[in-house]
Amino acid sequence: MPDRSTIAPTLAPTHAGRAELGAIVEALSADLDAVSARLSDAIHRHLGELEEDLRVWTLQSVRANMGLIVTMLREGTPPSTAEAPPEALAYAREYVRRGLGLETLLRAYRTGQRELSRIAMARLQPTMPEAEHRVEAVGFFSDWMFGWVDALEHRLTEVYMAEREQWVRGADAMRAAEVRALLDGSRADLAGVSKRLVYELDRHHIAFLVWSDDADDDAGHGQARFGDMEERAAAVAQALGAHGVLTISEGRHLACWAGLHGATLAAKLSEPTREPGDDGLRVALGSPGHGAEGFCQSHSEALRARQVAKLGRGRSGWTPYVDVALDALTIHDLDEARRFVARELGPLAADNDNTLRLRGTLRVFLEEGASFVRAARRLGVHENTVTYRVHRAEDLLGHRAVERQLELRVALRLARLVLPLEPDAA
């Protein structure tokens, strides 16, 4: 599509046309305030999403732009060299602050352009009866305005996008600061916090974390994945029956909260939403809680559920705290958990295929009520095989499996998190 600013010189009006156009420019110059008000009215009339209190911003921007147009036309300045006046730049930034899209800003300029062309045509008709000269002058003015708007749109787009990026970063930082102060217990004005976060605290909440193990290993990849994490957070909130989700970035994972009025969220945790999918993203969830205390407690549980999930080396993409609460408690001090496993299992904690198999068999044996028959059926092996493995494990332990059974079962459960994973089958 050709740039209309390059077409304009070829359509330059004749001497008579230039004279008439000059008269129109002077007429616009003498009536700038009224013309600017008319353009502002047209913009607000055609763009219903603009609030009434934005009208003063619109008028200031239009008035500055009209002054620029008249000056450039009077001096014969090419429209492609137009620079947006400060009022126009401020107007673009105000659109960002009000959450208005760039396309709305550009529509406002196109609406003003059309209205100004109508004004110019109306002013030309009574002063220029010759149709040929009138078409010539209007064509020149129309093409000049297209070139002028094209030049301004480029600059306004740059300003709008830069302001939006800064605004988003600032909004994210503000939201993160509010949430962290709330988690630290240093925010008492819950109504004010709710308003600033645009998230109601006086209801039930489920906190959850979204992350990718790949992102943990690669900082650059992690930054690229935050868009995917935001999408997953929205999907999780929808699956939980919540309307919207509050998210903040915490290192390389996304901290999220979904809320509803009522405690119906609790049942949602066990619904078949556990499949991780093929995007490599994982989710850890806290338990439902009410108000600010529930907001904080659920987040704390989500953090502990994530710790268990990460130690579990990818066993599941969906980890509710309620499913791993015992594991979370026992690995609160990871070093002490490893010492406990080593102390209780002794040689049975060794990292080799044989002891891995013995640990797995002993764990199933105890889970099945110390029954060789049920353990054999579950493992899919002969009863004598289970008997041999259990006795061999007892030799390594130095005592019978039914002695210190509680400690032994906890140690075997912990071993799956803090030691290499044993195979699930025989």
Secondary structure as GFF3:
##gff-version 3
##sequence-region A 1 426
A	DSSP	alpha_helix	4	7	.	.	.	ID=ss1
A	DSSP	three_ten_helix	8	11	.	.	.	ID=ss2
A	DSSP	alpha_helix	15	30	.	.	.	ID=ss3
A	DSSP	alpha_helix	32	46	.	.	.	ID=ss4
A	DSSP	three_ten_helix	52	54	.	.	.	ID=ss5
A	DSSP	alpha_helix	55	75	.	.	.	ID=ss6
A	DSSP	three_ten_helix	79	81	.	.	.	ID=ss7
A	DSSP	alpha_helix	86	97	.	.	.	ID=ss8
A	DSSP	alpha_helix	102	127	.	.	.	ID=ss9
A	DSSP	alpha_helix	131	184	.	.	.	ID=ss10
A	DSSP	alpha_helix	190	197	.	.	.	ID=ss11
A	DSSP	beta_strand	204	212	.	.	.	ID=ss12
A	DSSP	alpha_helix	213	217	.	.	.	ID=ss13
A	DSSP	alpha_helix	219	224	.	.	.	ID=ss14
A	DSSP	alpha_helix	226	239	.	.	.	ID=ss15
A	DSSP	beta_strand	246	250	.	.	.	ID=ss16
A	DSSP	beta_strand	253	260	.	.	.	ID=ss17
A	DSSP	alpha_helix	265	268	.	.	.	ID=ss18
A	DSSP	beta_strand	281	285	.	.	.	ID=ss19
A	DSSP	beta_strand	289	290	.	.	.	ID=ss20
A	DSSP	alpha_helix	291	311	.	.	.	ID=ss21
A	DSSP	beta_strand	318	320	.	.	.	ID=ss22
A	DSSP	alpha_helix	321	330	.	.	.	ID=ss23
A	DSSP	alpha_helix	334	345	.	.	.	ID=ss24
A	DSSP	three_ten_helix	346	349	.	.	.	ID=ss25
A	DSSP	alpha_helix	353	367	.	.	.	ID=ss26
A	DSSP	alpha_helix	372	379	.	.	.	ID=ss27
A	DSSP	alpha_helix	383	397	.	.	.	ID=ss28
A	DSSP	alpha_helix	405	418	.	.	.	ID=ss29
###
